Each structure stands twice: as C-alpha cells, then as structure tokens.
Amino acid sequence: DNICHIVNAPVDVPDKVQKQASDVALRAVGSLEGAGVFAVELFLTSSNG
C-alpha cells in the first residue's frame, strides 16, 4: 500500500550503500535551481537492499 511503517534514523547500512545514497541526493539537489533547505528521502526495502 506504499506506506512507510518504520523509520530507522540514523540508518545502519554498509558504507557503500551510504555513499550511493549520498551521491544520489547530491545529484538530485544539484540539479535544482534556487537556494534554501532541501530534503531528500530515500527508501531501502527488502527487495532493493
């Protein structure tokens, strides 16, 4: 049903996953024009990680 039921923060993931997530977030925010505070939400599920 596409509803988030659990949030673990800070997340405990391997360094490789953390680096990939950081790279994705930086590219996403870097592609936006403007200034301010941006939030990027990423979801790690049993089927993708």
N, C-alpha and C positions, 0 to 999 in steps of 0.2 A: 504494500500500500504506500510505498515511498515515504514513510515517516521515520524519522530518526528517533530511536528509542533510548540509546545510550551514548553518552559523550565521555570520552576519557581525555582529560587535559591536565597536564601536558601529556601528549601521546608517547607511548613507549614502543618505538619502531626502530628497526635497524638504521644505521647511519645512511645507507644507500637510499632507503625509502624517504628519509628526512631530506636528503639532498635533492631527490627528484621532486618532492613536493615544493620545496623552496624554489627550485628552478621554474616550475610551472607557475607558481604565484608571482614571482618576479617578472616573468614574461607577460603574464596576463595584465598586471598593473602597469607595466612598462608600455603596453600598447594603448593605454588610455591617455586622453588629453586631460589636462587640468591638474589641480593641486588639491591636496587635502588628505584625509584619512580614508584608506581603502581597507576593506576586509575581504579575504578570500577564504572560502570554506571548501575543504576537500574531504572526501569520504572514502575510507578504506573499508571494504567489505570482505566477506569470506570468499567471494568469487574473484576479487581483484588483488588480493594481497594477504 
